Amino acid sequence: MDAPRLGVSVSKDHGGAVRRNKLKRVLREAFRLERARMPQSCDVVLIPKRRPDDLPLAELRGELPKLVEKAFHKPAPRGRGRRRR
C-alpha cells in the first residue's frame, strides 16, 4: 500500500520567504509525526489560512489528524445542477 502523501501551498500573504519556508517546514514535520495515524493511500494538500501568530508544532499535530478524519468522513456533496421535472 502507498503511504500518505503531502502537498503544501503557502501564499505570499503569509509574509516573506523566510516566514513562508518556516511555516512549510513546521507543516511537513507535523505531517511526518502524524503520518501513522493517517489513512493509507491518501493525498493531503495543506493550504494554511493567514494568522497573525505562528502555530506551534504541538497544536498542528493535534489538528492535522482531526482535519484529515473530517475530510474523509464528509458526506458526499449534493448536486447543484438543475432539477429535472
C-alpha positions as CSV (number, residue, x, y, z in Angstrom):
1,M,0.0,0.0,0.0
2,D,1.0,3.5,-0.6
3,A,1.9,5.8,2.3
4,P,0.0,9.1,2.8
5,R,1.5,12.0,0.8
6,L,1.6,15.7,1.5
7,G,1.4,18.8,-0.6
8,V,1.9,22.3,0.9
9,S,1.0,25.6,-0.6
10,V,1.8,28.8,1.3
11,S,0.9,32.1,-0.3
12,K,2.8,35.3,-0.2
13,D,0.1,36.7,2.1
14,H,1.9,34.9,4.9
15,G,5.0,37.2,4.7
16,G,8.5,36.9,3.3
17,A,10.2,33.8,2.1
18,V,11.8,33.1,5.5
19,R,8.4,33.0,7.3
20,R,6.7,31.0,4.5
21,N,9.5,28.4,4.4
22,K,9.4,28.1,8.2
23,L,5.6,27.5,8.1
24,K,6.1,24.9,5.4
25,R,8.8,23.1,7.5
26,V,6.5,23.0,10.5
27,L,3.6,21.7,8.5
28,R,5.8,19.0,6.9
29,E,7.1,18.0,10.4
30,A,3.6,17.8,11.8
31,F,2.6,15.6,8.9
32,R,5.6,13.4,9.3
33,L,4.9,12.9,13.0
34,E,1.2,12.1,12.5
35,R,1.6,10.0,9.3
36,A,1.0,6.7,11.1
37,R,-2.5,8.0,12.2
38,M,-3.5,8.9,8.6
39,P,-5.5,6.6,6.3
40,Q,-3.3,4.7,3.8
41,S,-3.1,5.9,0.2
42,C,-4.4,9.4,0.9
43,D,-3.1,12.6,-0.5
44,V,-3.3,15.7,1.8
45,V,-2.8,19.2,0.5
46,L,-2.4,21.9,3.2
47,I,-3.2,25.5,2.4
48,P,-2.9,27.3,5.7
49,K,-5.0,30.4,6.5
50,R,-3.3,33.6,7.3
51,R,-2.8,34.1,11.1
52,P,-1.1,36.9,13.0
53,D,0.9,34.5,15.1
54,D,2.9,31.3,14.4
55,L,1.2,27.9,15.0
56,P,3.2,25.8,17.4
57,L,4.1,22.3,16.3
58,A,2.1,20.7,19.1
59,E,-1.1,22.5,18.0
60,L,-0.6,21.5,14.4
61,R,-0.1,17.9,15.4
62,G,-3.3,17.9,17.3
63,E,-5.3,19.5,14.5
64,L,-4.0,17.6,11.5
65,P,-5.4,14.1,12.2
66,K,-8.8,15.7,13.1
67,L,-8.9,17.6,9.8
68,V,-8.0,14.6,7.7
69,E,-10.6,12.4,9.5
70,K,-13.2,15.1,9.0
71,A,-12.4,15.3,5.3
72,F,-12.6,11.6,4.8
73,H,-16.0,11.3,6.6
74,K,-17.6,14.3,5.0
75,P,-20.9,13.4,3.3
76,A,-21.0,13.5,-0.4
77,P,-22.0,16.9,-1.8
78,R,-25.4,17.2,-3.2
79,G,-25.9,18.0,-6.8
80,R,-26.2,21.7,-7.7
81,G,-27.5,21.2,-11.2
82,R,-30.9,21.9,-12.5
83,R,-33.7,19.8,-11.1
84,R,-35.4,17.6,-13.6
85,R,-39.2,17.7,-13.7
